[in-house]
Amino acid sequence: MMDLNKIYEKVSRVSDQAAVKKVTSRTTQVRFSNNAIDITNTWNEELVTVFLAQGKKTFSFDLRDERALEDTLNRAVSALKGIEENNDFVSLNDRKNSYRTKGNRDEKLRLLNPQEFVNSFIDQVKPFFKRVGGVFYSRSISEEVATPFNSGSQGQFGIEFVARAFNDKDYPVQTSFMSSSDEDFPLLEKQGEEIIDLSRNVRNIREGEEGKFNVIFTPLCFASIVSYTIPMASAFQVDSGMSMFAGRLGDRIGSSIFTMYDDPLEDSMINAKLFDDEGTPAQRTPVIEKGVVKNYLHNFSTASKFKTETTGNAGIIAPTPWQISVEPGNESIEDMVSSTKKGVMIVNTWYTRFQDYREGVFSTIPRDGIFYIENGEIKETWRSIRISDSLLNIFRNTEGITKETKKVKWWDETLPTKSPYVQVADVNISRSR
């Protein structure tokens, strides 16, 4: 194993400021398809990331073998001599900090046997579907950071589960689950029931219609929407002009019922943090609060440039969000559906692409359950549609949010997110083919 303190001692000798982060992880994967487990993998990884600053010149490199440090460091120091100054870099956070203690319990999750859980899930759902597949991950991650001003260690364990099931007409539905807390264990055990209930909505399958519709986004689908939104709150993205938040700090861009946080203090999710890559304490930061843009996400240097305080979101080069919480509302999903005169409930989406980052103009392809609602009842199941709209319109036209939330993560499409069901008026839908 690589020794963070020894590495930091060596790199600090050749730099004015240095930051070293070591991440050690153990991941177990159980992948299944066609109603059976395909493969079980377990792998261990160790990665050290080194940041160096000499005056205003900065350089960063990764290290997977400590024996390569001397050669890599020599090449980094040589490179520093020939590169231009980084005028965006001010300093690492020079305040001495202390850190909170995490409060979640995860003993039951750690003891869960992944293969037994997956086999039990398959046995529960296969009488209702032609085939089912998906993936289960359990991850244990530990992280150490050292800078001239701060040092600390943090760890997190969590699970991710995604399943996609096809009925006898090859129409798919999907469920997703993520947690780091034993309190969510009963919800994990209900994933089979959830995907079966979802499949009962499948009827009268046909190509979808074009037009403007009221859309109910499930937690998984809305997680995808906000996972493409919150990275644009990074001050780096704002400064580069690749953000719909640029020039809108303090402006109303959404409904008064919509609030979204970068929420590393939510210990029941898998990317909870005590501190960022500079050793700044993590904090819960409202990005959009009651429809108003409240904060950008900052490291120490971007905060200095914007004349504000760091939000504990370093990335030293570029601030990054950790995980998302969307504030719940007062409605139930049953009332939301029953009050819909003409609309669509969308379970999931992918292939999200932006045509204009400044205005948040995007398109995305719904999947895994598109249910047409008329007069409060699901009448049809659609396929082959595309949402072509803007994030600004989505947030402005948000009309309903449920009390119920779910913690989800799906591939790289979503950050770890706790989201309710969200109802949005006048969403533009077109055909995807």
VEXSERO-901416 format. One line per field, with one value per residue (C-alpha): x, y, z; residue number from 1; residue in three letters. Coordinates in pm, whole numbers. Each point is the difference from the previous one (the first is absolute). Last residue first. Layout:
N
u <- c(X / ...)
v <- c(Y / ...)
w <- c(Z / ...)
k <- c(NUM / ...)
r <- c(ALA / ...)
***
This chain:
433
u <- c(-3717 / 13 / -341 / -55 / -101 / 5 / -81 / -302 / -39 / 245 / -80 / 287 / 21 / 241 / 380 / 299 / 292 / 335 / 112 / -192 / 76 / 334 / -164 / -329 / -14 / -311 / -128 / -379 / -238 / -367 / -143 / -74 / 74 / -248 / -12 / 351 / -37 / 289 / 232 / -70 / -2 / 346 / 122 / -90 / -211 / 14 / -122 / 17 / -252 / 36 / -226 / -335 / -219 / -367 / -300 / 145 / -287 / -53 / -199 / 257 / 347 / 256 / 263 / 361 / 184 / 358 / 106 / -7 / 245 / 155 / 26 / 153 / -17 / 150 / 9 / 377 / 60 / -157 / -59 / 48 / -21 / -166 / 38 / -202 / -339 / -196 / -349 / -205 / -362 / -188 / -282 / -358 / -248 / 241 / -170 / -5 / 371 / 111 / -245 / 151 / 355 / -74 / 35 / 165 / 345 / 344 / 324 / 228 / 322 / 305 / 347 / 359 / 9 / 336 / 225 / 269 / 379 / 5 / -307 / -107 / -367 / 24 / -223 / 292 / -93 / -64 / 194 / -59 / 375 / 60 / -285 / 149 / 334 / -136 / -231 / -346 / -351 / -224 / -270 / -358 / -165 / -366 / -283 / -71 / 371 / 215 / 363 / -59 / 329 / 26 / 358 / 329 / 284 / 297 / 290 / 102 / -145 / -332 / -102 / -232 / -171 / -308 / 38 / -194 / -317 / -129 / 256 / -185 / 268 / 134 / -318 / 24 / -347 / -309 / -315 / -316 / -332 / 61 / 14 / 322 / 250 / -31 / 319 / 245 / 290 / -118 / 304 / 125 / -245 / -77 / 361 / 281 / 119 / 347 / -54 / -330 / 152 / 293 / -240 / -168 / -376 / 5 / 78 / -347 / -206 / 102 / -55 / -321 / -159 / 132 / -133 / -335 / -16 / 93 / -234 / -289 / -71 / -369 / -44 / -276 / 7 / 98 / -9 / 105 / -161 / 153 / 25 / -216 / -47 / -361 / 90 / 295 / -114 / 30 / 371 / 54 / -153 / 240 / 295 / -96 / -67 / 344 / 157 / -175 / 296 / 210 / -268 / 14 / 379 / -34 / 56 / 316 / 159 / 241 / -266 / -77 / -296 / -114 / -302 / -70 / -275 / 45 / -247 / 100 / -361 / 26 / 125 / 355 / 177 / 277 / 172 / 236 / 153 / 261 / 147 / 193 / 299 / 170 / 332 / 177 / 352 / 149 / 277 / 13 / 227 / 295 / -234 / -78 / -310 / -100 / -293 / -161 / -256 / -202 / -229 / -278 / -130 / -301 / -66 / -290 / -201 / -353 / -170 / -347 / -155 / -257 / 107 / 360 / -55 / 41 / 253 / 216 / -5 / 94 / 288 / 120 / -15 / 177 / 275 / 50 / 23 / -105 / 231 / 122 / -357 / -100 / 294 / -56 / -77 / -1 / 131 / 321 / 227 / 66 / 330 / 256 / 165 / 318 / -50 / 246 / -238 / 230 / 114 / -87 / -22 / -196 / 312 / 162 / 349 / 134 / 181 / 371 / 132 / -303 / 75 / 340 / -159 / -259 / 270 / 193 / -318 / -82 / 351 / 8 / -357 / 7 / 69 / -311 / -216 / -338 / 91 / -203 / 135 / -67 / 191 / -23 / 198 / -110 / 285 / 110 / -315 / -26 / -306 / 42 / -271 / 56 / -204 / -58 / -239 / -133 / -219 / -281 / -187 / -307 / -118 / -304 / -264 / -325 / -341 / 112 / 261 / 199 / 305 / 125 / 273 / 209 / 209 / 289 / 137 / 305 / 20 / 313 / 2 / 316 / 5 / 314 / 99 / 330 / 131 / 305 / 17 / -378 / 14 / 224 / -182 / -337 / 109 / 127 / -322 / -221 / 169 / -90 / -115)
v <- c(841 / 163 / 162 / 331 / 105 / 356 / 16 / 221 / -56 / -176 / -252 / -120 / -336 / 40 / -10 / -111 / -13 / -171 / 149 / -125 / -111 / -153 / -335 / 51 / 143 / 32 / 105 / 26 / 268 / 6 / 336 / 67 / 307 / 188 / 290 / 28 / 229 / 231 / -296 / -183 / 324 / 94 / -353 / 45 / -210 / -292 / -314 / -289 / -272 / -351 / -197 / 50 / -194 / 82 / 89 / 79 / 164 / 351 / 141 / -120 / -127 / -131 / -221 / -2 / -282 / -115 / 280 / 375 / 150 / 335 / 340 / 316 / 378 / 114 / 365 / 43 / -369 / 18 / -314 / -235 / -379 / -254 / -350 / -145 / 8 / -181 / -58 / 254 / 75 / 171 / 251 / 89 / 70 / -72 / 23 / -380 / -29 / 266 / -126 / -349 / 138 / 176 / 376 / 216 / 78 / -156 / 200 / -134 / -137 / -44 / -148 / 122 / 302 / 97 / 305 / 8 / -22 / -66 / -220 / 160 / 28 / 130 / 302 / 245 / 352 / 302 / 252 / -183 / -38 / -96 / -253 / -140 / -50 / -153 / -249 / 108 / -112 / 287 / 112 / 124 / -27 / 62 / -252 / -58 / -55 / -102 / -84 / -50 / -116 / -267 / 15 / -185 / 116 / 134 / -245 / 111 / -310 / 41 / -81 / -220 / -146 / -203 / -166 / -318 / 147 / -53 / 251 / 299 / 257 / -4 / 181 / 213 / 133 / 50 / 197 / 21 / 119 / 364 / -110 / 61 / 248 / 281 / 202 / 32 / -135 / 3 / 132 / -352 / -258 / -148 / -109 / -49 / 361 / -93 / 191 / -177 / -341 / 74 / 145 / -341 / 58 / -167 / -327 / 35 / -21 / -325 / -191 / 201 / -155 / -351 / 11 / 106 / -330 / -214 / 187 / -41 / 296 / 78 / 187 / 239 / -6 / 220 / -164 / -315 / -337 / -328 / -320 / -278 / -242 / -43 / -100 / 13 / 134 / -343 / 11 / 271 / -215 / -283 / 241 / 126 / -343 / -114 / 317 / -45 / -164 / 308 / 216 / -211 / 58 / 380 / 50 / -210 / 299 / 39 / -9 / -33 / -143 / -20 / -160 / -54 / -85 / -156 / -87 / -326 / -103 / -286 / 247 / 127 / 78 / 246 / -10 / 248 / -33 / 216 / -67 / 211 / 30 / 329 / 115 / 314 / 107 / 338 / 249 / 377 / 300 / -112 / -252 / -367 / -196 / -357 / -192 / -334 / -167 / -318 / -81 / -254 / -21 / -185 / -18 / -56 / -257 / -133 / -221 / -101 / 172 / -56 / -347 / 133 / 263 / -178 / -263 / 273 / 208 / -301 / -80 / 361 / 9 / -333 / 110 / 331 / -149 / 282 / 34 / 346 / 121 / -125 / 179 / 335 / 250 / 372 / 285 / 127 / 196 / 367 / 148 / 251 / 268 / 209 / 271 / 16 / -131 / -71 / 312 / 249 / -206 / 159 / 173 / -332 / 103 / -142 / -329 / -66 / -18 / -195 / -274 / -66 / -25 / -245 / -208 / -25 / -91 / -280 / -147 / 17 / -118 / -311 / -231 / 137 / -179 / 132 / 370 / 277 / 339 / 371 / 314 / 366 / 316 / 304 / -24 / -359 / -207 / -377 / -227 / -374 / -263 / -340 / -298 / -341 / -257 / -333 / -219 / -246 / -155 / -222 / -108 / -95 / -37 / -134 / 120 / 89 / 239 / 45 / 191 / -23 / 254 / 30 / 314 / 70 / 353 / 196 / 371 / 201 / 377 / 210 / 379 / 203 / 363 / 175 / -309 / -229 / -97 / -38 / -286 / -215 / 52 / -49 / -336 / -112 / 108 / -166 / -339 / -222 / -350)
w <- c(-3481 / 344 / -43 / 175 / 349 / 134 / 370 / 66 / 374 / 234 / 273 / 221 / 178 / 290 / -21 / 204 / -242 / -38 / -331 / -298 / -356 / 103 / 74 / 184 / 352 / 212 / 340 / 4 / 117 / 99 / 103 / -366 / -209 / -220 / -243 / -146 / -301 / 85 / 73 / -326 / -201 / 128 / -65 / -363 / -237 / -241 / 181 / -244 / -78 / -142 / 236 / 166 / 241 / -5 / 218 / 342 / 184 / 143 / -289 / -253 / 90 / -252 / 163 / -118 / 178 / -43 / -235 / -61 / -253 / 84 / -166 / 138 / 18 / 330 / -108 / 28 / -69 / -344 / -212 / 292 / -22 / 229 / -140 / 288 / 170 / 270 / 139 / -193 / 94 / -284 / -7 / -71 / 279 / 287 / 342 / 51 / -79 / 249 / 261 / -20 / -1 / 327 / 43 / 266 / -134 / 30 / -27 / -272 / 149 / -221 / 45 / -12 / -232 / -153 / 20 / -271 / 28 / 374 / -18 / 264 / 103 / 356 / -58 / -14 / 111 / -224 / -207 / -334 / -56 / 361 / -13 / -322 / 176 / 321 / -174 / -96 / -95 / -111 / 234 / 36 / -343 / 88 / -55 / 367 / 53 / -299 / 80 / 372 / 154 / 267 / 123 / -30 / 222 / -200 / -19 / -348 / -172 / 182 / 356 / 206 / -304 / -92 / -341 / 72 / 141 / 357 / 126 / -147 / 89 / -357 / -114 / -311 / 44 / -219 / 84 / -213 / 147 / -101 / -364 / -185 / -140 / 254 / -5 / 291 / -205 / -364 / -185 / -73 / 140 / -344 / -10 / -248 / 10 / 130 / 324 / 67 / -69 / 235 / 258 / 6 / -23 / -343 / 179 / 161 / -318 / -169 / 323 / 45 / -310 / 68 / 354 / -148 / -189 / 300 / 236 / -248 / -229 / -42 / -328 / -101 / -376 / -293 / -340 / -183 / 55 / 112 / -204 / 142 / 291 / 113 / 356 / 243 / 338 / 162 / -82 / 260 / 272 / -89 / 6 / 345 / 150 / -103 / 139 / 335 / 177 / -73 / 161 / 318 / 12 / -15 / 374 / -34 / -172 / -291 / -269 / -371 / -188 / -362 / -166 / -366 / -246 / -342 / -280 / -168 / -66 / 252 / 262 / 32 / 331 / 82 / 338 / 168 / 345 / 169 / 344 / 245 / 226 / 81 / 135 / 112 / 87 / 82 / -55 / -1 / -56 / -212 / -170 / 74 / -101 / 79 / -150 / 74 / -224 / 48 / -289 / -50 / -352 / -143 / -373 / -234 / -190 / -27 / -255 / -116 / 297 / 276 / 120 / -9 / 270 / 334 / -113 / -159 / 320 / 213 / -234 / 18 / 381 / 36 / -239 / 182 / 353 / 234 / 300 / -102 / -51 / 343 / 168 / -176 / 274 / -85 / 217 / -154 / 232 / -70 / -110 / 120 / -209 / -11 / -260 / -290 / -268 / -291 / -174 / -272 / -320 / -285 / -133 / -79 / -105 / -324 / -25 / -43 / 355 / 120 / -254 / 155 / 346 / -137 / -171 / 325 / 187 / -243 / 26 / 379 / 46 / -220 / 294 / 165 / -259 / -111 / -24 / -156 / -107 / 50 / -95 / 99 / -73 / 196 / 251 / -18 / 50 / 6 / 13 / 53 / -47 / 159 / -116 / 156 / -139 / 119 / -215 / 54 / -289 / -24 / -343 / -201 / 274 / -142 / -120 / -355 / 139 / 323 / 117 / 358 / 71 / 313 / 41 / 238 / 3 / 109 / -83 / 81 / -37 / 7 / -1 / -52 / 45 / -67 / -171 / -6 / 367 / 24 / -250 / 218 / 331 / -168 / -141 / 337 / 170 / -259 / 29 / -295 / 77)
k <- c(433 / 432 / 431 / 430 / 429 / 428 / 427 / 426 / 425 / 424 / 423 / 422 / 421 / 420 / 419 / 418 / 417 / 416 / 415 / 414 / 413 / 412 / 411 / 410 / 409 / 408 / 407 / 406 / 405 / 404 / 403 / 402 / 401 / 400 / 399 / 398 / 397 / 396 / 395 / 394 / 393 / 392 / 391 / 390 / 389 / 388 / 387 / 386 / 385 / 384 / 383 / 382 / 381 / 380 / 379 / 378 / 377 / 376 / 375 / 374 / 373 / 372 / 371 / 370 / 369 / 368 / 367 / 366 / 365 / 364 / 363 / 362 / 361 / 360 / 359 / 358 / 357 / 356 / 355 / 354 / 353 / 352 / 351 / 350 / 349 / 348 / 347 / 346 / 345 / 344 / 343 / 342 / 341 / 340 / 339 / 338 / 337 / 336 / 335 / 334 / 333 / 332 / 331 / 330 / 329 / 328 / 327 / 326 / 325 / 324 / 323 / 322 / 321 / 320 / 319 / 318 / 317 / 316 / 315 / 314 / 313 / 312 / 311 / 310 / 309 / 308 / 307 / 306 / 305 / 304 / 303 / 302 / 301 / 300 / 299 / 298 / 297 / 296 / 295 / 294 / 293 / 292 / 291 / 290 / 289 / 288 / 287 / 286 / 285 / 284 / 283 / 282 / 281 / 280 / 279 / 278 / 277 / 276 / 275 / 274 / 273 / 272 / 271 / 270 / 269 / 268 / 267 / 266 / 265 / 264 / 263 / 262 / 261 / 260 / 259 / 258 / 257 / 256 / 255 / 254 / 253 / 252 / 251 / 250 / 249 / 248 / 247 / 246 / 245 / 244 / 243 / 242 / 241 / 240 / 239 / 238 / 237 / 236 / 235 / 234 / 233 / 232 / 231 / 230 / 229 / 228 / 227 / 226 / 225 / 224 / 223 / 222 / 221 / 220 / 219 / 218 / 217 / 216 / 215 / 214 / 213 / 212 / 211 / 210 / 209 / 208 / 207 / 206 / 205 / 204 / 203 / 202 / 201 / 200 / 199 / 198 / 197 / 196 / 195 / 194 / 193 / 192 / 191 / 190 / 189 / 188 / 187 / 186 / 185 / 184 / 183 / 182 / 181 / 180 / 179 / 178 / 177 / 176 / 175 / 174 / 173 / 172 / 171 / 170 / 169 / 168 / 167 / 166 / 165 / 164 / 163 / 162 / 161 / 160 / 159 / 158 / 157 / 156 / 155 / 154 / 153 / 152 / 151 / 150 / 149 / 148 / 147 / 146 / 145 / 144 / 143 / 142 / 141 / 140 / 139 / 138 / 137 / 136 / 135 / 134 / 133 / 132 / 131 / 130 / 129 / 128 / 127 / 126 / 125 / 124 / 123 / 122 / 121 / 120 / 119 / 118 / 117 / 116 / 115 / 114 / 113 / 112 / 111 / 110 / 109 / 108 / 107 / 106 / 105 / 104 / 103 / 102 / 101 / 100 / 99 / 98 / 97 / 96 / 95 / 94 / 93 / 92 / 91 / 90 / 89 / 88 / 87 / 86 / 85 / 84 / 83 / 82 / 81 / 80 / 79 / 78 / 77 / 76 / 75 / 74 / 73 / 72 / 71 / 70 / 69 / 68 / 67 / 66 / 65 / 64 / 63 / 62 / 61 / 60 / 59 / 58 / 57 / 56 / 55 / 54 / 53 / 52 / 51 / 50 / 49 / 48 / 47 / 46 / 45 / 44 / 43 / 42 / 41 / 40 / 39 / 38 / 37 / 36 / 35 / 34 / 33 / 32 / 31 / 30 / 29 / 28 / 27 / 26 / 25 / 24 / 23 / 22 / 21 / 20 / 19 / 18 / 17 / 16 / 15 / 14 / 13 / 12 / 11 / 10 / 9 / 8 / 7 / 6 / 5 / 4 / 3 / 2 / 1)
r <- c(ARG / SER / ARG / SER / ILE / ASN / VAL / ASP / ALA / VAL / GLN / VAL / TYR / PRO / SER / LYS / THR / PRO / LEU / THR / GLU / ASP / TRP / TRP / LYS / VAL / LYS / LYS / THR / GLU / LYS / THR / ILE / GLY / GLU / THR / ASN / ARG / PHE / ILE / ASN / LEU / LEU / SER / ASP / SER / ILE / ARG / ILE / SER / ARG / TRP / THR / GLU / LYS / ILE / GLU / GLY / ASN / GLU / ILE / TYR / PHE / ILE / GLY / ASP / ARG / PRO / ILE / THR / SER / PHE / VAL / GLY / GLU / ARG / TYR / ASP / GLN / PHE / ARG / THR / TYR / TRP / THR / ASN / VAL / ILE / MET / VAL / GLY / LYS / LYS / THR / SER / SER / VAL / MET / ASP / GLU / ILE / SER / GLU / ASN / GLY / PRO / GLU / VAL / SER / ILE / GLN / TRP / PRO / THR / PRO / ALA / ILE / ILE / GLY / ALA / ASN / GLY / THR / THR / GLU / THR / LYS / PHE / LYS / SER / ALA / THR / SER / PHE / ASN / HIS / LEU / TYR / ASN / LYS / VAL / VAL / GLY / LYS / GLU / ILE / VAL / PRO / THR / ARG / GLN / ALA / PRO / THR / GLY / GLU / ASP / ASP / PHE / LEU / LYS / ALA / ASN / ILE / MET / SER / ASP / GLU / LEU / PRO / ASP / ASP / TYR / MET / THR / PHE / ILE / SER / SER / GLY / ILE / ARG / ASP / GLY / LEU / ARG / GLY / ALA / PHE / MET / SER / MET / GLY / SER / ASP / VAL / GLN / PHE / ALA / SER / ALA / MET / PRO / ILE / THR / TYR / SER / VAL / ILE / SER / ALA / PHE / CYS / LEU / PRO / THR / PHE / ILE / VAL / ASN / PHE / LYS / GLY / GLU / GLU / GLY / GLU / ARG / ILE / ASN / ARG / VAL / ASN / ARG / SER / LEU / ASP / ILE / ILE / GLU / GLU / GLY / GLN / LYS / GLU / LEU / LEU / PRO / PHE / ASP / GLU / ASP / SER / SER / SER / MET / PHE / SER / THR / GLN / VAL / PRO / TYR / ASP / LYS / ASP / ASN / PHE / ALA / ARG / ALA / VAL / PHE / GLU / ILE / GLY / PHE / GLN / GLY / GLN / SER / GLY / SER / ASN / PHE / PRO / THR / ALA / VAL / GLU / GLU / SER / ILE / SER / ARG / SER / TYR / PHE / VAL / GLY / GLY / VAL / ARG / LYS / PHE / PHE / PRO / LYS / VAL / GLN / ASP / ILE / PHE / SER / ASN / VAL / PHE / GLU / GLN / PRO / ASN / LEU / LEU / ARG / LEU / LYS / GLU / ASP / ARG / ASN / GLY / LYS / THR / ARG / TYR / SER / ASN / LYS / ARG / ASP / ASN / LEU / SER / VAL / PHE / ASP / ASN / ASN / GLU / GLU / ILE / GLY / LYS / LEU / ALA / SER / VAL / ALA / ARG / ASN / LEU / THR / ASP / GLU / LEU / ALA / ARG / GLU / ASP / ARG / LEU / ASP / PHE / SER / PHE / THR / LYS / LYS / GLY / GLN / ALA / LEU / PHE / VAL / THR / VAL / LEU / GLU / GLU / ASN / TRP / THR / ASN / THR / ILE / ASP / ILE / ALA / ASN / ASN / SER / PHE / ARG / VAL / GLN / THR / THR / ARG / SER / THR / VAL / LYS / LYS / VAL / ALA / ALA / GLN / ASP / SER / VAL / ARG / SER / VAL / LYS / GLU / TYR / ILE / LYS / ASN / LEU / ASP / MET / MET)
***
